[in-house]
Amino acid sequence: MDDRICRDIAAAEAFDALAAEREEHLQPLVFTEPTQYTVCTGMRSLVFFGESGAGKTALRMALTRAATHDCASPTHLIAQWQPDPGVAGQGSPAVRSFVRQVLASCAINLLMTIARHPQLFSEAAPTAKDALHWFVQAYTDAERDYLLAAIAEEIANDTSVAICRNLLTSPAPLVLRPDATEQRVIALLVHTVQRIGLRGVWVMMDGFDPWLRSIQSDPIRLLSDVLSTLELFELHGFALKIFAPRELEAVISSSWGARKGRVDLYVLEWDAEQLTQIVERHIAAKTGRERIALKEICVAEAEIRAWFQRYGGHTPRGWLKLARPLVNAFISSGANRPLSRAEWHAIQRAHPPRLFIDLNTDRVFVGEAEISGLQPRSYRLLRYLYENRGRRVPRSELYYRAYQGLATEPRTSDDRGWEEPATWNNVLDNAILRLRKAIEPDPRKPIYILTDRGWGIKLEHTS
């Protein structure tokens, strides 16, 4: 696929998925290096922690692109590993199963690398060729016919196809015995790829988010066991690059690999300028330009930046979700002039970030930003409105059930807890005002906590 077609596809996909794994063609155009990027490129094993949408997968994809080139020789052999629903067990048997999966991924990627760069094999020393031959056959089996057919279709190079056919079908020399340990196999693989000009092997591990419901899930236990198998980290030229959710930080930090300093731990963080750059690069891709600045999108640049910083959280996905309606409006207007301040205000009101409460943890989010500092009674008001968000809540019900925390609402002066409305109306109004100041973009023009005169109060724009 040529560069022009890739750019056209990227432009069509920008702001659609907001997930790196679903916008692969877009990534070379929009990727922005995080502050810690240079630490990723060495042969140290590392773990990058990040929230959902923080760019873990985009970082993994960028490292893969940097290490594997179609036009130039690759710098590293890449093995991709993601948790599999079939993975089970724990301890040494599970680690051995993991290593076999990694070696199978290495074998496939090694074969594809040779297919794209046949000189790596043809110019190798005889013993290196024997080791490559043995390794490919030892860790590919039922896939061989498919792999050869895929290479013939994708590479369409007679020399590459002939080399790969020989590696897959000709009897391989016995380089290691079948009972060789996984550590000996990895050591042989690393030594061999270094002999043909690569620096080593990177094992990329990603995709743990679906398993976070239980820290005791098999893939997460396996990850802890792998990071406690120190033998895997004592092989020069073999490194794990792990992209993990923040929720796994405690589990990973307590592993022997981390405690003994065999694995470096980092948190994937972005500052406002980096996040702005990511947004601008996505907008440039969407509009088919080399580059574009926020001020070229809308004259209210300062307001837009403040909006993103308040409600976008600290992740690229959070900022991009907020930018989507702005970009759509810019393109709809013809993309030939900055939007006015009035147009931006209309976008704000038409597309407010959604309000969400995690009822298990009592955490409140507007957009991707967590709202902190709510007083207990303010939170009780908000939670009650959230739990009843499908209806208008009468003021008396909100006061007694939420603000006062009563199990039932008193109806008459004879009921327990009854107060004259004149004594609590201002109390409730002040509590709602404090809540609006914590949540609303403009408390004078609320968009979340709406008062319906004569009916009650309703919470809008929730998820």
N, C-alpha and C positions, 0 to 999 in steps of 0.2 A: 504494500500500500504506500503510495507516494506521500510526500510531506503535505501537499496541498489538500489531498483527500483527508488525511489525518486531522489537519487544521479545521476543515469543514465539519467533520464529525464532532470534533471537540467543541466547536462553536454551537452546534445543535444541542449538545449534551450539557453544556455548562449550566449550572444551577438546577439541573433536573434531579439527579440522584443524590448529590452531596455526600457521596461515599466513594472513596478512592477505588475500591474493588469494582465499582460499577461505572467508572469513568476513566478507564485505563488510558485511552487515547488522549485524554485531557491532561493527565498528570505532568508530562514533560513541559507543558505550557504554563502551568499554574503553580507548580511546586515551589515552595519557599523553604529555604534551609532553616531549621530551628537553631537556636543558639548553640546547642550541644552537638551539631552535626558532625564536626571533625572527629569526635571521639568514637563515632560509629565505624569509621573506615579502617581501623586497625585490626589486629588479630587478637584483641582481647575479647573475651566473652562478656556480654552486657545484657542488661534488662532495661528497657525503656517503659516506664509506667505512664499511662495517660487515661484521661476520662474518655468515655464514648464520644467520638467526633473530634478528638484532640489531634488526629493526624498520624496515628500509629501505623496504619496500613499504608498511607501515602509515603511515610518515611521508609518503610520496608521496600516499597516499590521503587523508590528513588535509589536506594542502595543497590537493589538488583540491577537497575538500569546502568548505574555507574560501574558495576563489576562485570557486566556482560554486554559486549558490543557486537553488533552485526558486521560492522566495517573493520574494526580493529580487534586484535586478540583480546580475549577476556582477561581480567586480572584475578578473578577467583572462581572457583566452582561453587555454585549455589545449590543448596538443598532446601526445598520448602517443606515445612511440616505444619499441619493444623490438626487440632483435636478431632478424632474420629469417633462417631457414635459407637463403633465396635471396640474401641480400646477398653481394656478391663484389667483388673488386677492391680497389684501394687508391689513395691519392693524390687528386688533384682530381676525376677521374671518379666515384670512390666517394662523395666528399663531396657532389658535385652530386646524385647519386642519393639520398643521405640527405636533403638539403634538399628535394628534390621529395616524398619520403615525408612529411616534416614538414609541408610546405605542404598536402599532401592531407589530413593529419589536421586541420590548422587549418581547412581548408574545411569538412570534415564537422562539426567542433565549432562552427564559426561558424554554420553553418546550423541546427544543433540549438539553439544559444543563441538565435538569432532566433526559432525556433519557440516556445521557452518564454517569451521576452520580446519579443513582436512590437513593442513600443513603441521598442525600440532601433533598429529599422529605420524604422518609420513616422514617428518624430520626427527622423530624421537629415536633414542637409542634402542637397540633390540630388546634389552631387558625391560625397558619402560613399556615398549609395545606389548611384551608378554604380560606384564602386570595389568595393563589396561584391558587386554583381551580377557584375562582371567576374571577381573573384577566385573566387567560388563556381563559376562555369562553367569557369574555366581549370583548376581543380584537382579537379573531379569530372567523371566521364565515364560509364563503364559503370554506376556506382553510382546514377545519378540516379533512375531509376524506383524502385529499392528504397528509396532515402532518402525519397522523397516518400511512398511507401506506409507506411514506418515512422513518419514524422511524423504522417500521418493517423491511424494506429492509436494512437500513444502520446499525442499532444497533444490530438487531437479538438477543435481550436479552429478555426472556419472562417476567422478572420482570419489565424492562423498558417499554415494550409494554403494559403491564397490567396497569401500573401507568398512562401512557399517554392516554390510551383508557378511563380510568376513568375520567381524567381531561377534555378530549374533549367531552365525550358523556354523562356522568352522570350529573343529575341536580346539579347545583352549588348553594351553600348557598348565600343569599343576604348579601354581606359584605358592599357595598356602594350602595346608591340609583342611579338609572340611570341618575339623574340630577346632580350628584356630579361633582364638578369642576375638571378640568384637574390637578390643583395643588394638590387637595386632593388625586387623583388617583396616581400621582407621589409619593406623600409622603407615601401612603400606600405601593406602590411597593418598594420603597427604604427601608422602615422599614422592610418589609417582607424578602427581599433578604439579608439584614443584619442579620436577625434572623436565616437564614439557613447557615450563615457563609461567605457570600460575603461582600466585603467592600462597594459596592455601584453600581451605574449605570453610564456607560460611553456612551454618544451618539457621535458616530463618523460621522462627516460630511465632505464629499469629493466630487469631481467631478464638480466643478464650472467652469472649463476652457471653456467648450463649450458655456457658456452663456456670455462670456466677450464682445461679439460684442456690447452689450448695457448694460450699468450700470443700466438702467431702466427695464431690463428684470424681469419677475415675480420672478424667483428663487433668484435673487440678492436683489430685494426689500424685499422678504420674509426673507432673511438672516439678513438684517438690522433691520427688525421688530422684529425678534426673539431676536436679541442681545439687543434690547431696552425694552424687556419684563423682567423687573428686577425680577419678581416673580419666574421665572425659575431658577434664580441663588441664591436664598435664601433658597434652600432646601439642607440641608447637605446630602451628599452621592449621589448627582446627578450632573454630570458635562458634559459640551459639549467640545469635542475635535474637533476643526475645522481646516481643512487643505485647505488653500485658496491661490489663485494666488496673486502675488504682486499687480496686478492692483486693487484689492479690498481693499488695505490697507487704503485708505482715507475713503471709505464708512464704513468700520468696525471700524476704529479709532474714527469716529464721532458718533457711536451708544452710547446709554446711558449705556449699559453694560460695554463698554470700558472706557467711561468717568468717570463712578462711581467706577471703579476699580474692578468690578465683574468678568471681563474677562482679563486674561493676554495675552499680545501680544508679539510674538517672530518672528524673521526672521530666516528661515532655511538657515544656511550658512555652508560652508565646506572650510577647508584649504587644501593646496596642499598635505600634508601627508595623510589626510583622503581620499581625492580623489584618491591618489595613492593606498591606501589600498583597496578601492572599486574595482579599476581596477584589482589589483592583485588577489583579491578573485574571481572575475569573470573568470579570466584566469585559476585559480586553478580549478574552477568548470568545465570549458570547457575542461581541459586536464585531469580531473579525479584525481587531486592531492589534498592533504590536504592543502598545501600552496605552493606558488611560488613567487619569487621576479622578478621585471623588469630586473635585471641584468642577470637572468637566461634565459630571453627571447631574449635579444639582448645586445651585448657588448657596444652599444651606449646609455647606460642608461641615462647619463646626457643630451644628445641631445633629447632623447624621452621625458624626463620630461620637458625640456624647450619648446618642441613642444606642449605638452599637456597644459602647463600653458599659452602659447601664444594664442592657438586657441581653447582650450576646454572650455573656459569660467569658470564659477564657479559652474557648476552643474555636478553631476555624469553622466547624459546622454551625456553631451558634451564630457567628457573624454572617455567614453566608445565607442562613435561613432568613435573617432580618433583611439582608440586602436583596433578596429575590423579588419582592414586590416593587422595590425601587428600580431595579434593573428592567423589569417588565414594563413599567411605566415609561422609562427612558426610551426603550426600543419602540414602544407603541407611539411615542411622540415623534418618531422619525430618527432618533439618535443623532440629531444634528445641532442640538442646542441644550444647554443645561436646564434642568427643570427649575421652576420657580419655587420660592419659599412656600407659597400657598399650595402648590401642587404637592410638595413634600408633606405639609401638614395634613392634606387630604389622604395621602398614602398612610400616614401614621394612624389616622382614625379608622381607615378602612381595613388595615392589616395589623392590628395590635398583636404583640407576642402573646402566646397563650399562657394562662395561669394554671399551675399544677401544684397540688399538694400530695406528697407521699404520706399517706395516712398511717403507714407503719412506722415511719421515722419522724413525722411532724416537720419535715423539711418543705419549705415553700419556694417555688420557682416561678419567675415570670420570664418567659423565653427560656434561655439557657442559664440565666443568672439566679443564684440563690438569694432569697431575701432573708437577711439576718436581723437580729435586734428587735423582733416583735415582742411586745409585752404579753404575758400569759393571757390576759383578757382580750387583747387585740387578736391574738392567734385563735382563741376560742370563737370569737365572732366570725373570723374568716373561715375557720374550719366548718362551722355550722352552716354558713352560706354555701360553702363548697359541697358539703354533703347533701344540701337541698338545692343544688344549682338548677334543677329543672323547674323551679317555681319561685314566685315572689314570697318572701318570708315576712309576715306581718311584724311590725316594729315591736309589739308587745312580746310576741314569741321570741324574737331575736334577743330582747333584753333579758327576759326571764330564763330562757333555755340556754342561751349562749353566754351572755355577759355575766349573769348570776350563777349559771351552772345548775339550775334546778331541773329535777327530773320531769316535772310537769309544769305547765303554765297556770298560775292562779287566775281565776276568772272573776271572782268577786272579792269584796273586802273581807269576807268571812274565810277565804282560803288562805292557807299558810303561805307566807312570803309576799302577800299582796302589798303593792305600793300604789299610791295615787299617780296617774300618768304625769301630772305636773311636776312630780318630784324626780322622775327618771328620764323625761324626754331630753333635757339638756345633757344629761350624763351619757345617754346613748349617742346623741349627735356628736359630742366631743370624742367619744371612742371611735366612731366611724370616721371622723375627720383625721384622727391620728393614724388610722389604718390606711386611709387614702394617701396621706403624706408618705407612707412607707412604700406604697405599691403603685399609685397612679403616676403617669408621666406629668400630668397637670391636675392636681387635686381640685382645682376650680372647675375643670371640665372632665369629670370622671368618665372612664370608659369600662371599668371593671365593676365597681360597687355603685350600682345605680338605684336611685330613689324614685319610686313610682308613687307620687302623691296620692294618698287615700288607699293605697294597696299594700305598700311595704317596700322591701329592699330585695334586689336580685343581683346575683353574681353572674357576669357575662364573660365571654371569651375565655372559657376554661377548656382544659383537655383532661 
